[in-house]
Amino acid sequence: MGRRWSPFSLLLLAIATGLLINQIQDRTQTSIAGGMDPSSRDCPAAMGEVCDGSEITQGTVGGVVLTSASACVNVGYLCAALETTDSLRLGRWPDGTGHLRIRVPLPPGVAPERARELQSAVVRGIQYWQRRPLELSIDTHPTPSGEVDIEISWGGGLTGSQIGFTRTRSSLDKFEVLGLTLSTRSPNSKYGRTPQELLLTAAHEMGHALGLPHSDSDRDVMYPTNTARNLTTRDFRTVEALYRLPNGATILKE
């Protein structure tokens, strides 16, 4: 003969079942959202800061999950963020992209000869990443010729001490550069920036446009402040690792 449950026992059983279901739901939500990057980040105000923001769409959820022990070997500064967070998500141009079209217009409000110098410097900075790993085609014509993947825009002065700003959005099958802006003036100064300064800033922002994070070494061009003199072996090692690892992968700190 089966056991007979009292009304009080049935009530306790219902409460316990409800709590168990809520715990399962909470764990499920954490496993999905835990690896997602914030939609945007504000950079601290520092002199000469080069800062970016990124947006990660829901499409990245469901990618490969790796551990830092297996993924963060000989990858430059790709895993540097794990010093301050428990996970990071990789975002880059999808496999098979191969080629990017970039437009670099002349900066407005600058004397013609100077404008051409600055434009040329930006082109050279972008070309540091040529075939690492993507082919880059750069359009400098006054009249736009066809669609482009990245459109450079100019600002006389960005927020605070920023000298460049890049916004990207990625999913497992798509990567977009929503904006890449360069400043023609030094922060908090009426003086224009030199071609060499713009070259390095353009190289930094193009690194973000490829999906690179900030470096933790002031020698690398991807360091948050404009302290590098050129791209380093570590910069190139990091972008090679980014495009070697699975796109959209989440790396968990061990």
N, C-alpha and C positions, 0 to 999 in steps of 0.2 A: 504494500500500500504506500503511495507516494506521500512525501512530507507535506504537511499543510503549513502555509505561511500566514502569519498574523498580519493584519493591516500595517502595523508599525514596522515589521520586518520588510514588507514590500516597499514601504516608503524609504527605508535606509538603502535598500538595493537600488532603487531608482536614482537616489542622490549619488551613490558611489559610481554608478554607470555613467551619469552625466559628467562627473568630475573626470573620469577616465577619458571620455570622448574629448573634452576640452583640452586635456593635456596632450593628446595625440594631435589635435588640430594646431595647438601652439607649436609643437615640435616641427610639424610640417611647414608652417608658415616661416619659422626660423630658418629651416634648411633651404627654402626657396629665396628668401629675401636676404639672408645673411651674406651672400657673396656678391650682392649688387653694389655697384659704386654709387655714390651720391650723384644727383643730377648736376650739381655744380659745386665748385669750391672757390672760396675767396682766398687770395694769396695775401700774406702779411705785407704791410707796407715797408719796403726796404729800398734804399737807393739803388737805382739801376735794375729794379726787378723786372724780370720777364715772366709773365704769369699766364696761366691758361685756365679754361674751364672745360669740363666734359660732361656729356649727357649719355647715359647708357640706357638703351631701351629695354623693354621687357623681353624682347627677342633673344637677349643673351642668356636668359635663364634656361637651363637644360644643357649647357655646354659641358665639356670634360672637366672633371675635378682632379687636380694634381696636388701633391704635397710638396712643400718647399725642399724637402730632402731629395726628391727626385727631379724637380724642375729647376731649382735655383743653383745649378752647378755650372760654372763658367758662362754666366749670362750677364756679365757686367753689372749694371745697377738696376736691372729689370725688376729685381725683388727687393729693392731698397725700402719700399713702403712697408714691408713686413716688419720693420723695426718698430713701427708705431701702430700697426693694425694687424688683425688676425687673418685677413684674407685680402686678395686683390684679384681683379678680373682683367684679363688681357683683351684689348680691342685694337684691331688693325684692319687694313684693307684685305678683303677675302682672297683666298687662294685663287689663282687664275687671273687676278687683276692685271698684272704685268706692266701697265702703262698708265701714267697720270698726265693730264693736261692742266697746266698752270698759267694763269694770266697775271702779269706784273705791269700795271699801268704806270705812267709817269706820276710822281707825287704832285698834287696841285699846290698852288701858292708858293712855288719855289722857282727861282730863276732858271731858264731853260737849260743852261749848261750844267748847273748844279743838279737839276732834276734828273738829267741823263746819268750823271755820276752816281746818284743814289739808286736809281733804277738798276744800273749795271752792277752795283754792289749787292743788291738784293738777289739778282739773278745768280751771281757767283756763290752767294751763301746757300741758295737752294740747290745749286749744282753739286755741292759737297756730297749730297745724298744720291747722286746719279748712280743708277743700277745697284743701289744698296737698300732693297733688292729690286726696286721698280725703275723702269725707264721713265724719265721725266722730260716732257716737251713743254717749253716755256714760250709763251706768246707775249711780245712787248709792243705789238703794233697799236697805234692810237685807236684804230677801229677794231673792235672785237671780231675775231674770226671763228665762229662756231662756239659750241658749248665747251665749258671747261669743268674740271673736277675741283679746282681750287682757285678762288678769285682773291688776289691780294687787295686790301683796301688800306688807305692812308689816314692817319689822324694826327693833327697838330699836337695833341697831348692826350694821353689816355688817363684813366682814373688813378689818382695818387701818383705813385712813382713808377707806374708800369711803362714799359717801352715797347711791349708787344703783347698780343693776346690772341689765343687760338681756342675755338670751340669746336668740339667734335661730337658726333653721335654714332654709336655702332650697335650692330646686332650680329648674329652668327653669319648672316649672309650679306650684310651691307655695312659700309663705313662712309660717313659723310663729314666733310669739313664745312661747318656752318658759317665760319668766319675766321679770317686770319688778318689781323690788323697790325700795322707797324706805325710807330710814332716817328715823325720827322724832327722832333725836338727832344732835348734832354729833359728829364723830370725836373720840375720846379725851376726851369731855366728858360730864358728867351733865346738861348743859342741853339742852332741847328746841330744835328748829330752828324758825325763824320761818316764817310763811306765804310770805313773799317768797322765802326760800331754797328751800323746797319747790316753789314755782311754777317756778323756773328749773331745778331738778333734774328735775322732771316733764317739762318741755319738752325737756331734754337726752335723757332716756331715751326719750321718745316719738319723738324724732328717730332714735334707734337702732332703735326698733320699726318705723319706716318704711324702714329700710335704710341710714341715713346713717352715714358714718364719723366719726372725730374731726376737728375743724378744727385748723389750724396757727396760728390767731390767737386771742388771749385775749379778743377782743371778741365772738366768735361764741358762741352758746349751746352749740355742739357742741365747744368746747374741752374737753380732758380735765379741767381743774379748774374749779371753780365761780366764775369771774371775770366772766362776762357780766352785763349789766344787763337785757338783753332780747334777743329774736331780731333778727338783722341782715338787711339786704338780701342779704348773702352766704349766710346760712343758707337763705333762700328760693331763691336762685339755684341752690344746690347740690342741693336736693331736686327742683327743676324739671328739672335736668340728669339726675339719677338716673332719673327716670321718663320722660325723653325718649330716653335711650340704650337699646339692646336689653337686656332682662332677662337676667341670667346672663352678660353679655359679659365677656370677659377683655381688659384693657387692658395692652399691653406698652410698657415704657419705651423710647424711642428715644434 
